[in-house]
Amino acid sequence: MPTGAPAGSSCSSACRRSSIPLPFDDRCAAAYGRVAAATRAAERSHRSRVADLLIAATALAHRLPLYTRNPDDVAHLSGTLDVVAV
């Protein structure tokens, strides 16, 4: 890693180069309904977390784990989705 580069920047660059964007399709929309319902059932506001829940729904629809730095924000989804703290 070059001197003065932010920690993790080489990993971040490598991840961006090897990442394939996932579409938000009808499966993701259906998964969003499940994620939003689970959020409401946990008595949490789904409206203030729309972007996070869209990401969670995309992971759920594509059967991928959700990697997050804020696992407490999505702890209520652990029965619905594989949540991995990083």
Secondary structure as GFF3:
##gff-version 3
##sequence-region A 1 86
A	DSSP	alpha_helix	9	18	.	.	.	ID=ss1
A	DSSP	alpha_helix	26	41	.	.	.	ID=ss2
A	DSSP	three_ten_helix	47	49	.	.	.	ID=ss3
A	DSSP	alpha_helix	50	61	.	.	.	ID=ss4
A	DSSP	beta_strand	66	68	.	.	.	ID=ss5
A	DSSP	three_ten_helix	71	77	.	.	.	ID=ss6
A	DSSP	beta_strand	83	85	.	.	.	ID=ss7
###
